[in-house]
Amino acid sequence: MVKMRALVYADRLYRCADGKTAHGLVRFSKKFDIACVVDTTLPTGDAAEFLDGKKKGIPLLNNLDEALETTHPDTFIIGAVSEGGVLPKGYDAAVLWALSKGLNVVSGLHQFLSDDPRFSKSAVQHKCTIMDVRKIFRDHKRFYTGEITKVPSRRIALIGTDSAIGKRTLAVLLVEELKKRKRTADMIYTGQTGWLQGWPHGVVLDAMINDFVSGGIEGAILDSWNDLHPEFMIIEGQGSLVHPFFPGGFEILSAGQVHGFILVDAPKRPHLDGFPRYPMPDPTRVVRIAEMLTEKQLIGIGINKEKMSPTDIIKAKTHYHKIFKVPVVEPLSEGVSDLVDALEVLSNDKK
């Protein structure tokens, strides 16, 4: 199947956590060929190098017309999020620009662009489409059956101390490392970026009616097993178990009937992302809650290195290993081999 070639628009936000959709697509994408990232406030360069220090050949550009002329996309993706899931300020002009150029528009926001007459009229006029990812799951109604107990895959949940902290990125890296070791694995996505990345099994939890969230998670796991029979299913986390604004996680642990979990924390993050009055929770508390909910063990820890020096990372790894007695990695620079070693041990123990 020919991939759609996408311009990812993350104006003003690519440098921060609100650009997480763009970050996810730059790091991994099976559904779209990422042509470029556009942020008018940044110098041109390599989008992956700006993000992680390693080039991938995806241009980071600061002009839409130049991006169109030099990278030839056919799709325009909203690569940023905002409080309330509405179109960030000023992005409407960019959407209208994209439609006027005949680009199909894809958005994972709560605000449905296809319902806005300005955009829908322009789409018809220029013979292009608007895809609102969350609309796909708005009426997704699959009830919990209990059939998950028949799925023998090792199911591992990613939990975090905050939202936008690296749970999805770590999940992707775990699956990719497992596949390198010739182990069959699948990521069960739970947010819109996972769908955009092209993972085949999952749901967008915050677009669904609450009564069907558990069934949606179970259904994605059943579909993954029926399609792939993977040895491992890595379930992307959402929010945090203790986040007052984004309390995602309980349904993933409970409905997913997990065999273990991995924590993601940002040791130098002073407060919940976007909420300066709320300090970061103690990781020990988050782990203790997850252990009580699942009666399963913490398998390892991934560190988000934001605002951390190499020395800070070493100190944090030593500190967490002393407390939790599990492998601790900074996945973007070190890889995830130690965590996958632990997953393989867990799998062998369960046989």
Contacts in CASP RR format, 6 or more apart in sequence:
PFRMAT RR
TARGET T0000
AUTHOR 0000-0000-0000
METHOD contacts of the structure
MODEL  1
MVKMRALVYADRLYRCADGKTAHGLVRFSKKFDIACVVDTTLPTGDAAEF
LDGKKKGIPLLNNLDEALETTHPDTFIIGAVSEGGVLPKGYDAAVLWALS
KGLNVVSGLHQFLSDDPRFSKSAVQHKCTIMDVRKIFRDHKRFYTGEITK
VPSRRIALIGTDSAIGKRTLAVLLVEELKKRKRTADMIYTGQTGWLQGWP
HGVVLDAMINDFVSGGIEGAILDSWNDLHPEFMIIEGQGSLVHPFFPGGF
EILSAGQVHGFILVDAPKRPHLDGFPRYPMPDPTRVVRIAEMLTEKQLIG
IGINKEKMSPTDIIKAKTHYHKIFKVPVVEPLSEGVSDLVDALEVLSNDK
K
3 30 0 8 1.000
3 31 0 8 1.000
3 32 0 8 1.000
3 33 0 8 1.000
4 31 0 8 1.000
4 32 0 8 1.000
4 33 0 8 1.000
4 74 0 8 1.000
4 75 0 8 1.000
4 104 0 8 1.000
5 32 0 8 1.000
5 33 0 8 1.000
5 35 0 8 1.000
5 71 0 8 1.000
5 72 0 8 1.000
5 73 0 8 1.000
5 74 0 8 1.000
5 75 0 8 1.000
6 25 0 8 1.000
6 32 0 8 1.000
6 33 0 8 1.000
6 34 0 8 1.000
6 35 0 8 1.000
6 73 0 8 1.000
6 74 0 8 1.000
6 75 0 8 1.000
6 76 0 8 1.000
6 77 0 8 1.000
6 106 0 8 1.000
7 35 0 8 1.000
7 36 0 8 1.000
7 37 0 8 1.000
7 38 0 8 1.000
7 64 0 8 1.000
7 67 0 8 1.000
7 68 0 8 1.000
7 71 0 8 1.000
7 73 0 8 1.000
7 75 0 8 1.000
7 76 0 8 1.000
7 77 0 8 1.000
7 98 0 8 1.000
7 103 0 8 1.000
8 21 0 8 1.000
8 22 0 8 1.000
8 25 0 8 1.000
8 26 0 8 1.000
8 34 0 8 1.000
8 36 0 8 1.000
8 37 0 8 1.000
8 38 0 8 1.000
8 77 0 8 1.000
8 79 0 8 1.000
9 22 0 8 1.000
9 37 0 8 1.000
9 38 0 8 1.000
9 64 0 8 1.000
9 76 0 8 1.000
9 77 0 8 1.000
9 78 0 8 1.000
9 79 0 8 1.000
9 80 0 8 1.000
9 91 0 8 1.000
9 94 0 8 1.000
9 98 0 8 1.000
10 19 0 8 1.000
10 21 0 8 1.000
10 22 0 8 1.000
10 37 0 8 1.000
10 38 0 8 1.000
10 39 0 8 1.000
10 79 0 8 1.000
10 80 0 8 1.000
11 38 0 8 1.000
11 39 0 8 1.000
11 40 0 8 1.000
11 41 0 8 1.000
11 80 0 8 1.000
11 88 0 8 1.000
11 90 0 8 1.000
11 91 0 8 1.000
11 94 0 8 1.000
12 39 0 8 1.000
12 40 0 8 1.000
12 41 0 8 1.000
12 80 0 8 1.000
12 88 0 8 1.000
13 19 0 8 1.000
13 22 0 8 1.000
13 39 0 8 1.000
13 79 0 8 1.000
13 80 0 8 1.000
13 88 0 8 1.000
14 22 0 8 1.000
14 23 0 8 1.000
14 37 0 8 1.000
14 39 0 8 1.000
14 42 0 8 1.000
14 47 0 8 1.000
14 50 0 8 1.000
14 51 0 8 1.000
14 60 0 8 1.000
14 80 0 8 1.000
15 39 0 8 1.000
15 41 0 8 1.000
15 42 0 8 1.000
15 50 0 8 1.000
17 164 0 8 1.000
17 273 0 8 1.000
17 274 0 8 1.000
18 80 0 8 1.000
18 81 0 8 1.000
18 82 0 8 1.000
18 88 0 8 1.000
18 164 0 8 1.000
19 79 0 8 1.000
19 80 0 8 1.000
19 81 0 8 1.000
20 81 0 8 1.000
20 164 0 8 1.000
20 193 0 8 1.000
21 77 0 8 1.000
21 78 0 8 1.000
21 79 0 8 1.000
21 80 0 8 1.000
21 81 0 8 1.000
21 108 0 8 1.000
21 192 0 8 1.000
21 193 0 8 1.000
21 196 0 8 1.000
22 37 0 8 1.000
22 47 0 8 1.000
22 79 0 8 1.000
22 80 0 8 1.000
23 51 0 8 1.000
23 169 0 8 1.000
24 168 0 8 1.000
24 169 0 8 1.000
24 193 0 8 1.000
24 197 0 8 1.000
25 32 0 8 1.000
25 34 0 8 1.000
25 77 0 8 1.000
25 79 0 8 1.000
25 193 0 8 1.000
25 196 0 8 1.000
25 197 0 8 1.000
26 34 0 8 1.000
26 37 0 8 1.000
26 47 0 8 1.000
26 48 0 8 1.000
26 51 0 8 1.000
26 56 0 8 1.000
26 58 0 8 1.000
27 48 0 8 1.000
27 51 0 8 1.000
27 52 0 8 1.000
27 169 0 8 1.000
27 172 0 8 1.000
28 172 0 8 1.000
28 176 0 8 1.000
28 197 0 8 1.000
29 196 0 8 1.000
29 197 0 8 1.000
29 198 0 8 1.000
30 197 0 8 1.000
30 198 0 8 1.000
30 199 0 8 1.000
31 195 0 8 1.000
31 196 0 8 1.000
31 197 0 8 1.000
31 198 0 8 1.000
32 75 0 8 1.000
32 77 0 8 1.000
32 196 0 8 1.000
34 47 0 8 1.000
34 58 0 8 1.000
35 58 0 8 1.000
35 59 0 8 1.000
35 67 0 8 1.000
35 71 0 8 1.000
35 72 0 8 1.000
35 73 0 8 1.000
36 47 0 8 1.000
36 58 0 8 1.000
36 59 0 8 1.000
36 60 0 8 1.000
36 61 0 8 1.000
36 67 0 8 1.000
36 70 0 8 1.000
36 71 0 8 1.000
36 73 0 8 1.000
37 47 0 8 1.000
37 58 0 8 1.000
37 59 0 8 1.000
37 60 0 8 1.000
37 61 0 8 1.000
38 60 0 8 1.000
38 61 0 8 1.000
38 62 0 8 1.000
38 63 0 8 1.000
38 64 0 8 1.000
38 67 0 8 1.000
39 60 0 8 1.000
39 62 0 8 1.000
40 62 0 8 1.000
40 63 0 8 1.000
41 62 0 8 1.000
42 50 0 8 1.000
42 60 0 8 1.000
42 62 0 8 1.000
43 60 0 8 1.000
43 62 0 8 1.000
44 59 0 8 1.000
44 60 0 8 1.000
44 61 0 8 1.000
44 62 0 8 1.000
45 59 0 8 1.000
45 60 0 8 1.000
45 61 0 8 1.000
46 55 0 8 1.000
46 56 0 8 1.000
46 57 0 8 1.000
46 58 0 8 1.000
46 59 0 8 1.000
46 60 0 8 1.000
47 56 0 8 1.000
47 57 0 8 1.000
47 58 0 8 1.000
47 59 0 8 1.000
47 60 0 8 1.000
48 54 0 8 1.000
48 55 0 8 1.000
48 56 0 8 1.000
48 57 0 8 1.000
48 58 0 8 1.000
49 55 0 8 1.000
49 56 0 8 1.000
50 60 0 8 1.000
52 332 0 8 1.000
59 67 0 8 1.000
59 70 0 8 1.000
59 71 0 8 1.000
61 67 0 8 1.000
61 70 0 8 1.000
61 71 0 8 1.000
64 94 0 8 1.000
64 97 0 8 1.000
64 98 0 8 1.000
67 73 0 8 1.000
68 101 0 8 1.000
68 103 0 8 1.000
73 103 0 8 1.000
74 103 0 8 1.000
74 104 0 8 1.000
75 103 0 8 1.000
75 104 0 8 1.000
75 105 0 8 1.000
75 106 0 8 1.000
76 94 0 8 1.000
76 95 0 8 1.000
76 98 0 8 1.000
76 103 0 8 1.000
76 104 0 8 1.000
76 105 0 8 1.000
76 106 0 8 1.000
77 105 0 8 1.000
77 106 0 8 1.000
77 107 0 8 1.000
77 196 0 8 1.000
78 87 0 8 1.000
78 91 0 8 1.000
78 95 0 8 1.000
78 105 0 8 1.000
78 106 0 8 1.000
78 107 0 8 1.000
78 108 0 8 1.000
78 109 0 8 1.000
78 113 0 8 1.000
80 88 0 8 1.000
80 91 0 8 1.000
81 109 0 8 1.000
82 88 0 8 1.000
82 109 0 8 1.000
83 274 0 8 1.000
84 110 0 8 1.000
85 109 0 8 1.000
85 110 0 8 1.000
85 111 0 8 1.000
86 109 0 8 1.000
86 110 0 8 1.000
86 111 0 8 1.000
87 95 0 8 1.000
87 107 0 8 1.000
87 109 0 8 1.000
87 111 0 8 1.000
87 113 0 8 1.000
92 118 0 8 1.000
95 105 0 8 1.000
95 113 0 8 1.000
95 119 0 8 1.000
96 118 0 8 1.000
96 119 0 8 1.000
96 122 0 8 1.000
98 105 0 8 1.000
99 105 0 8 1.000
99 119 0 8 1.000
99 122 0 8 1.000
99 123 0 8 1.000
99 125 0 8 1.000
99 126 0 8 1.000
99 128 0 8 1.000
99 130 0 8 1.000
100 122 0 8 1.000
100 126 0 8 1.000
101 126 0 8 1.000
102 126 0 8 1.000
102 127 0 8 1.000
102 128 0 8 1.000
103 128 0 8 1.000
104 128 0 8 1.000
104 129 0 8 1.000
104 130 0 8 1.000
104 131 0 8 1.000
105 113 0 8 1.000
105 119 0 8 1.000
105 123 0 8 1.000
105 128 0 8 1.000
105 129 0 8 1.000
105 130 0 8 1.000
105 131 0 8 1.000
106 130 0 8 1.000
106 131 0 8 1.000
106 133 0 8 1.000
106 196 0 8 1.000
107 113 0 8 1.000
107 130 0 8 1.000
107 131 0 8 1.000
107 132 0 8 1.000
107 133 0 8 1.000
108 132 0 8 1.000
108 133 0 8 1.000
108 134 0 8 1.000
108 192 0 8 1.000
108 196 0 8 1.000
109 132 0 8 1.000
109 134 0 8 1.000
110 134 0 8 1.000
110 206 0 8 1.000
110 207 0 8 1.000
112 132 0 8 1.000
112 134 0 8 1.000
112 135 0 8 1.000
113 119 0 8 1.000
113 130 0 8 1.000
113 132 0 8 1.000
114 120 0 8 1.000
114 123 0 8 1.000
114 130 0 8 1.000
114 131 0 8 1.000
114 132 0 8 1.000
114 135 0 8 1.000
115 132 0 8 1.000
119 130 0 8 1.000
120 130 0 8 1.000
123 129 0 8 1.000
123 130 0 8 1.000
133 192 0 8 1.000
133 195 0 8 1.000
133 196 0 8 1.000
133 204 0 8 1.000
133 207 0 8 1.000
134 192 0 8 1.000
134 204 0 8 1.000
134 206 0 8 1.000
134 207 0 8 1.000
135 207 0 8 1.000
136 195 0 8 1.000
136 204 0 8 1.000
136 207 0 8 1.000
137 203 0 8 1.000
137 204 0 8 1.000
137 207 0 8 1.000
137 208 0 8 1.000
138 207 0 8 1.000
138 208 0 8 1.000
140 203 0 8 1.000
140 207 0 8 1.000
140 208 0 8 1.000
140 212 0 8 1.000
140 216 0 8 1.000
141 209 0 8 1.000
141 212 0 8 1.000
142 212 0 8 1.000
142 215 0 8 1.000
142 216 0 8 1.000
142 218 0 8 1.000
142 219 0 8 1.000
143 211 0 8 1.000
143 212 0 8 1.000
143 215 0 8 1.000
144 214 0 8 1.000
144 215 0 8 1.000
144 216 0 8 1.000
144 218 0 8 1.000
144 255 0 8 1.000
145 215 0 8 1.000
145 218 0 8 1.000
146 218 0 8 1.000
147 218 0 8 1.000
147 222 0 8 1.000
148 218 0 8 1.000
148 219 0 8 1.000
148 221 0 8 1.000
148 222 0 8 1.000
148 255 0 8 1.000
148 256 0 8 1.000
148 257 0 8 1.000
149 257 0 8 1.000
151 221 0 8 1.000
151 222 0 8 1.000
151 225 0 8 1.000
153 221 0 8 1.000
153 224 0 8 1.000
153 225 0 8 1.000
153 229 0 8 1.000
153 230 0 8 1.000
153 231 0 8 1.000
153 232 0 8 1.000
153 233 0 8 1.000
154 231 0 8 1.000
154 232 0 8 1.000
154 233 0 8 1.000
154 259 0 8 1.000
154 343 0 8 1.000
154 346 0 8 1.000
154 347 0 8 1.000
154 350 0 8 1.000
155 221 0 8 1.000
155 232 0 8 1.000
155 233 0 8 1.000
155 235 0 8 1.000
155 256 0 8 1.000
155 257 0 8 1.000
155 258 0 8 1.000
155 259 0 8 1.000
155 260 0 8 1.000
156 174 0 8 1.000
156 232 0 8 1.000
156 233 0 8 1.000
156 234 0 8 1.000
156 235 0 8 1.000
156 258 0 8 1.000
156 259 0 8 1.000
156 260 0 8 1.000
156 261 0 8 1.000
156 262 0 8 1.000
156 299 0 8 1.000
156 343 0 8 1.000
156 346 0 8 1.000
157 235 0 8 1.000
157 237 0 8 1.000
157 249 0 8 1.000
157 252 0 8 1.000
157 253 0 8 1.000
157 256 0 8 1.000
157 258 0 8 1.000
157 260 0 8 1.000
157 261 0 8 1.000
157 262 0 8 1.000
157 294 0 8 1.000
158 167 0 8 1.000
158 168 0 8 1.000
158 170 0 8 1.000
158 171 0 8 1.000
158 234 0 8 1.000
158 235 0 8 1.000
158 236 0 8 1.000
158 237 0 8 1.000
158 261 0 8 1.000
158 262 0 8 1.000
158 264 0 8 1.000
159 167 0 8 1.000
159 237 0 8 1.000
159 240 0 8 1.000
159 241 0 8 1.000
159 249 0 8 1.000
159 252 0 8 1.000
159 253 0 8 1.000
159 261 0 8 1.000
159 262 0 8 1.000
159 263 0 8 1.000
159 264 0 8 1.000
159 286 0 8 1.000
159 290 0 8 1.000
160 167 0 8 1.000
160 237 0 8 1.000
160 239 0 8 1.000
160 240 0 8 1.000
160 241 0 8 1.000
160 263 0 8 1.000
160 264 0 8 1.000
160 265 0 8 1.000
160 286 0 8 1.000
161 240 0 8 1.000
161 242 0 8 1.000
161 263 0 8 1.000
161 264 0 8 1.000
161 265 0 8 1.000
161 266 0 8 1.000
161 280 0 8 1.000
161 281 0 8 1.000
161 283 0 8 1.000
161 286 0 8 1.000
162 239 0 8 1.000
162 240 0 8 1.000
162 243 0 8 1.000
162 266 0 8 1.000
162 269 0 8 1.000
162 272 0 8 1.000
162 273 0 8 1.000
162 280 0 8 1.000
162 281 0 8 1.000
163 238 0 8 1.000
163 239 0 8 1.000
163 240 0 8 1.000
163 243 0 8 1.000
163 245 0 8 1.000
163 246 0 8 1.000
163 272 0 8 1.000
163 273 0 8 1.000
164 273 0 8 1.000
165 264 0 8 1.000
165 265 0 8 1.000
165 266 0 8 1.000
165 269 0 8 1.000
165 273 0 8 1.000
165 304 0 8 1.000
166 264 0 8 1.000
166 304 0 8 1.000
167 236 0 8 1.000
167 237 0 8 1.000
167 238 0 8 1.000
167 239 0 8 1.000
167 264 0 8 1.000
168 189 0 8 1.000
168 191 0 8 1.000
168 193 0 8 1.000
168 194 0 8 1.000
168 236 0 8 1.000
168 237 0 8 1.000
169 331 0 8 1.000
169 332 0 8 1.000
170 262 0 8 1.000
170 264 0 8 1.000
170 302 0 8 1.000
170 331 0 8 1.000
170 336 0 8 1.000
171 187 0 8 1.000
171 234 0 8 1.000
171 235 0 8 1.000
171 236 0 8 1.000
171 237 0 8 1.000
172 187 0 8 1.000
172 197 0 8 1.000
173 331 0 8 1.000
173 335 0 8 1.000
173 336 0 8 1.000
174 185 0 8 1.000
174 187 0 8 1.000
174 232 0 8 1.000
174 234 0 8 1.000
174 262 0 8 1.000
174 336 0 8 1.000
174 339 0 8 1.000
174 340 0 8 1.000
174 343 0 8 1.000
175 185 0 8 1.000
175 186 0 8 1.000
175 187 0 8 1.000
175 232 0 8 1.000
175 234 0 8 1.000
177 335 0 8 1.000
177 336 0 8 1.000
177 337 0 8 1.000
177 339 0 8 1.000
177 340 0 8 1.000
178 184 0 8 1.000
178 185 0 8 1.000
178 231 0 8 1.000
178 232 0 8 1.000
178 234 0 8 1.000
178 340 0 8 1.000
178 343 0 8 1.000
179 185 0 8 1.000
181 340 0 8 1.000
181 344 0 8 1.000
183 231 0 8 1.000
183 232 0 8 1.000
183 344 0 8 1.000
184 228 0 8 1.000
184 229 0 8 1.000
184 230 0 8 1.000
184 231 0 8 1.000
184 232 0 8 1.000
185 230 0 8 1.000
185 231 0 8 1.000
185 232 0 8 1.000
185 233 0 8 1.000
185 234 0 8 1.000
186 199 0 8 1.000
186 200 0 8 1.000
186 201 0 8 1.000
186 224 0 8 1.000
186 228 0 8 1.000
186 230 0 8 1.000
186 232 0 8 1.000
186 233 0 8 1.000
186 234 0 8 1.000
187 194 0 8 1.000
187 199 0 8 1.000
187 201 0 8 1.000
187 233 0 8 1.000
187 234 0 8 1.000
187 235 0 8 1.000
187 236 0 8 1.000
188 199 0 8 1.000
188 201 0 8 1.000
188 202 0 8 1.000
188 217 0 8 1.000
188 220 0 8 1.000
188 221 0 8 1.000
188 224 0 8 1.000
188 233 0 8 1.000
188 234 0 8 1.000
188 235 0 8 1.000
188 236 0 8 1.000
189 195 0 8 1.000
189 197 0 8 1.000
189 199 0 8 1.000
189 201 0 8 1.000
189 202 0 8 1.000
189 203 0 8 1.000
189 204 0 8 1.000
189 220 0 8 1.000
189 236 0 8 1.000
190 202 0 8 1.000
190 203 0 8 1.000
190 204 0 8 1.000
190 205 0 8 1.000
190 217 0 8 1.000
190 235 0 8 1.000
190 236 0 8 1.000
190 237 0 8 1.000
190 238 0 8 1.000
190 252 0 8 1.000
191 203 0 8 1.000
191 204 0 8 1.000
191 205 0 8 1.000
191 206 0 8 1.000
191 236 0 8 1.000
191 238 0 8 1.000
192 204 0 8 1.000
192 207 0 8 1.000
194 202 0 8 1.000
194 236 0 8 1.000
195 202 0 8 1.000
195 204 0 8 1.000
200 223 0 8 1.000
200 224 0 8 1.000
200 227 0 8 1.000
201 220 0 8 1.000
201 221 0 8 1.000
201 223 0 8 1.000
201 224 0 8 1.000
201 227 0 8 1.000
201 228 0 8 1.000
202 216 0 8 1.000
202 217 0 8 1.000
202 220 0 8 1.000
202 223 0 8 1.000
202 224 0 8 1.000
203 213 0 8 1.000
203 216 0 8 1.000
203 217 0 8 1.000
203 220 0 8 1.000
205 213 0 8 1.000
205 217 0 8 1.000
205 238 0 8 1.000
205 248 0 8 1.000
205 251 0 8 1.000
205 252 0 8 1.000
206 238 0 8 1.000
208 216 0 8 1.000
213 251 0 8 1.000
213 255 0 8 1.000
214 251 0 8 1.000
214 254 0 8 1.000
214 255 0 8 1.000
215 255 0 8 1.000
216 255 0 8 1.000
217 235 0 8 1.000
217 251 0 8 1.000
217 252 0 8 1.000
217 255 0 8 1.000
217 256 0 8 1.000
218 255 0 8 1.000
218 256 0 8 1.000
221 233 0 8 1.000
221 235 0 8 1.000
221 256 0 8 1.000
224 230 0 8 1.000
224 233 0 8 1.000
225 233 0 8 1.000
231 347 0 8 1.000
232 343 0 8 1.000
232 347 0 8 1.000
235 252 0 8 1.000
235 256 0 8 1.000
235 258 0 8 1.000
237 248 0 8 1.000
237 249 0 8 1.000
237 252 0 8 1.000
238 246 0 8 1.000
238 248 0 8 1.000
238 249 0 8 1.000
238 252 0 8 1.000
239 246 0 8 1.000
239 247 0 8 1.000
239 248 0 8 1.000
239 249 0 8 1.000
240 246 0 8 1.000
240 247 0 8 1.000
240 248 0 8 1.000
240 249 0 8 1.000
240 281 0 8 1.000
240 286 0 8 1.000
241 247 0 8 1.000
241 248 0 8 1.000
241 249 0 8 1.000
241 250 0 8 1.000
241 286 0 8 1.000
241 289 0 8 1.000
241 290 0 8 1.000
241 293 0 8 1.000
242 281 0 8 1.000
242 285 0 8 1.000
242 286 0 8 1.000
242 289 0 8 1.000
243 272 0 8 1.000
244 278 0 8 1.000
245 272 0 8 1.000
245 275 0 8 1.000
250 293 0 8 1.000
252 258 0 8 1.000
253 261 0 8 1.000
253 290 0 8 1.000
253 293 0 8 1.000
253 294 0 8 1.000
254 293 0 8 1.000
254 294 0 8 1.000
258 294 0 8 1.000
258 296 0 8 1.000
259 296 0 8 1.000
259 346 0 8 1.000
259 350 0 8 1.000
260 294 0 8 1.000
260 296 0 8 1.000
260 297 0 8 1.000
260 298 0 8 1.000
260 299 0 8 1.000
260 346 0 8 1.000
261 290 0 8 1.000
261 294 0 8 1.000
261 296 0 8 1.000
261 297 0 8 1.000
261 298 0 8 1.000
261 299 0 8 1.000
262 298 0 8 1.000
262 299 0 8 1.000
262 300 0 8 1.000
262 301 0 8 1.000
262 302 0 8 1.000
262 339 0 8 1.000
263 283 0 8 1.000
263 286 0 8 1.000
263 287 0 8 1.000
263 290 0 8 1.000
263 298 0 8 1.000
263 300 0 8 1.000
263 301 0 8 1.000
263 302 0 8 1.000
264 301 0 8 1.000
264 302 0 8 1.000
264 303 0 8 1.000
264 304 0 8 1.000
265 283 0 8 1.000
265 301 0 8 1.000
265 302 0 8 1.000
265 303 0 8 1.000
265 304 0 8 1.000
265 320 0 8 1.000
266 280 0 8 1.000
266 303 0 8 1.000
266 304 0 8 1.000
266 305 0 8 1.000
266 306 0 8 1.000
267 303 0 8 1.000
267 304 0 8 1.000
267 308 0 8 1.000
267 312 0 8 1.000
267 316 0 8 1.000
267 319 0 8 1.000
268 306 0 8 1.000
268 307 0 8 1.000
268 308 0 8 1.000
268 312 0 8 1.000
269 280 0 8 1.000
269 304 0 8 1.000
269 306 0 8 1.000
269 307 0 8 1.000
270 276 0 8 1.000
270 279 0 8 1.000
270 280 0 8 1.000
271 277 0 8 1.000
271 278 0 8 1.000
271 279 0 8 1.000
271 280 0 8 1.000
272 278 0 8 1.000
272 279 0 8 1.000
272 280 0 8 1.000
283 301 0 8 1.000
283 320 0 8 1.000
284 323 0 8 1.000
287 298 0 8 1.000
287 324 0 8 1.000
290 298 0 8 1.000
291 297 0 8 1.000
291 298 0 8 1.000
298 324 0 8 1.000
298 326 0 8 1.000
299 326 0 8 1.000
299 327 0 8 1.000
299 339 0 8 1.000
299 342 0 8 1.000
299 343 0 8 1.000
299 346 0 8 1.000
300 324 0 8 1.000
300 326 0 8 1.000
300 327 0 8 1.000
300 328 0 8 1.000
300 339 0 8 1.000
300 342 0 8 1.000
301 320 0 8 1.000
301 324 0 8 1.000
301 326 0 8 1.000
301 327 0 8 1.000
301 328 0 8 1.000
301 329 0 8 1.000
302 328 0 8 1.000
302 329 0 8 1.000
302 330 0 8 1.000
302 331 0 8 1.000
302 339 0 8 1.000
303 313 0 8 1.000
303 316 0 8 1.000
303 317 0 8 1.000
303 320 0 8 1.000
303 328 0 8 1.000
303 329 0 8 1.000
303 330 0 8 1.000
303 331 0 8 1.000
305 313 0 8 1.000
305 330 0 8 1.000
305 332 0 8 1.000
305 333 0 8 1.000
308 316 0 8 1.000
313 330 0 8 1.000
313 333 0 8 1.000
316 328 0 8 1.000
317 328 0 8 1.000
317 329 0 8 1.000
317 330 0 8 1.000
320 328 0 8 1.000
321 327 0 8 1.000
321 328 0 8 1.000
326 342 0 8 1.000
327 338 0 8 1.000
327 339 0 8 1.000
327 341 0 8 1.000
327 342 0 8 1.000
328 338 0 8 1.000
329 335 0 8 1.000
329 336 0 8 1.000
329 338 0 8 1.000
329 339 0 8 1.000
331 339 0 8 1.000
END
